[in-house]
Amino acid sequence: MREIEAKYRVKDVEALLVVLKSHGLRIGDPVHQDDQAYAQPGWDYGMPKTGVVFARLRTTDDGRHLFTVKKPVSGEMDCIEHETVVTDREQMHDAIVEMGFRPTVRIVKTRRSGSLGSVSVCVDEVEHAGAFVEVEMTVGDDRDGMAAQAELDKVVRAWGVDVERTTDTYDSLVRAATATA
């Protein structure tokens, strides 16, 4: 499966939530997520991400651990994605490192999510990076990633909320914010 998304920096989260509700989106309760990002051997920040395999180990506040592998296709917001639940975060971390991946950054956020038809919406407050809204679709075909992102952008622009689109992933945003701190 491929996950295609568009991401936006949000200036006023409460205003966004009001608008989402007015569009029929039922947003869920906040969930705390603690993510460790990993890069495959030979890749470093500043290099292109397309075609490179990345891993993530996530723990949510209910104690659940998720292992995810992503491979950007046409850009960072268009990824082949595989995800599964794991029972032991530390053992999975050790296994990822043993496979040659290296930890890059830790991304800690509070996420509220919902959906509008086939579009998933996540409102994230990311430590060190700020507030964002992500809209995404999961596709099983060879859909053009850029065209799908343009469709997602139309959805967000129709809300009339003050947002700023970004093509950076959370790991890059957090790394940039903490490198200058």
N, C-alpha and C positions, 0 to 999 in steps of 0.2 A: 504494500500500500504506500501511497505518497500522501504526505501532508503538505498542503500549500497554504501559506498564511500571509497576512499583511499585518504590520505592527505599527502602532502610533503612540507617541508620547502624549499624555493627557495632562492638561493644565488644571482641570477641576473635576475630580473623580465623582463628587456628589452630583454635579450637574449631569455628568455622563450617565450615572445610574438612574436619574430621573428620566432622561431621554430614552434609555433602554427600556425602562418600565413602560413608558408611553407607547413604545413600538411593540409591546406584547412580550418582551423578554422577561422571563422569571429568572432572576439571578440567584444562584445558590449562596449558602453561607460561606464565609471566608475559610479557606483551608491554608494552613502553613505548609510550605514546601521547602525542603533543604536539599539542594541539588549540588552534586560534585560533577563537574565537566571533565572530560578526558579527551586528549588528542592522540591520533595515531602517530607512530614513529615517523620522523622526518618532517612533520608539519609544525609551524610556529605562527604566532600572530603576525599579521602583515602579508602572509602568503594567501593565495586564493583558497577558498574552502570547497569549491565545486569539485565533486568527484572524490573527496577525502572522507574517510569514515571517522565519525566522532561517537563517543559514548557518554552516557549520563547515568548517574546513580541518584535516585530521588527517594527521600523519606518524607512522608506526609505526617501530619500531627496525629493521625490515628495509628501510627506505628507501621504502616505499610511501606514496603520498599519496592521500587520499580527500576528495572534495568532497561535502558533504551539505547539503541544504536541508530544513528542518523547518517545519511549520505546525501549531501546537497546535489541536486540534479542541474537545474538551470540557474540556480542562485541559492543563497543561504536560506531563503524562505520557501524553498521547494525541495523537500527531502523524501527519499525513500526512508521509511521508518519501521523498526521492529521493536516491540516492547513486551516485557513479561514481568510478572511479580517474582521477587526473590525473597527468601526467608531470612537471610543473614547478610546485612549490609557490609560488615567488615570482611567476611569471606569473599563476597562479590568484588569488593574493592581490591583485595589481594589478587583475585583471579584476573581482573582487568589489567592491573599493573604487570602481572606475570605474562600476559599476552603482548606486552610491549607498549601499551598505552600509558600516557603520563597524565597525572592530574594537572589541570590548568587553573580554573577558578571555581570558587564556591558561589552559588547563586541562591540567596535566601529571599523568599517572597511570600506574600499573602495573595492568594488567588480566589476570585469569585467567578464562577462560570455558569453559562447557560447556553441555549441554542435558539436560533431563529431558522426554522426549517432545517436545511442541511448544513447551515453555517454555525460553527461553534464560536462562542464569544467568551473571551477570558479578560477580566479586569484584574490587572496585576499591580501590586505595590512592591517594587523590587528594592531591597536594601542597597544603598550606594548609587542607584540608577534612577529612581523615581517611579512615577505611575504610568502605566501603559494599558492600552486595550489591544488585544490580538483577535483577529477574526481568521478563521481557518476552515478549510474543507479537506476531507479525505477522499481521494480518488483512487480508483483501481485501474485507470486507463492511462493512455499516453497523452492526456490533455496538455496543452501548452501552458506551462507554469506562469509565464508572464501574462497571458490572457486571463487566466484564473485569478491572478492577483489584481488585475484591472477590474474584474467583476467584484471582488471583495472590497476594493477601494470605493466602488460606486455605492455599496451597502453603507460603508462608514460615512461617506460624504453626505448621503441622504439623511443622516441623523442630524446634521447641522451643528455638531459639537466642535469646539475649538481643539483640534488635534494636529499633531505634526508627525508625518510619516517618517519611519526610520527603516532602513534595510539591515541594520545591525542586529545580531542575535544578543540575547541577554549576557552570554559569557563575554562577548566583546565590549558591551556597554559597561558591565561591572568592572572588567579589567581596566578599561580606560578611566573610569571614575576613581578606582583605587590606586592606580599608578601615579596619579597626580596629587593624591591626598597625602 
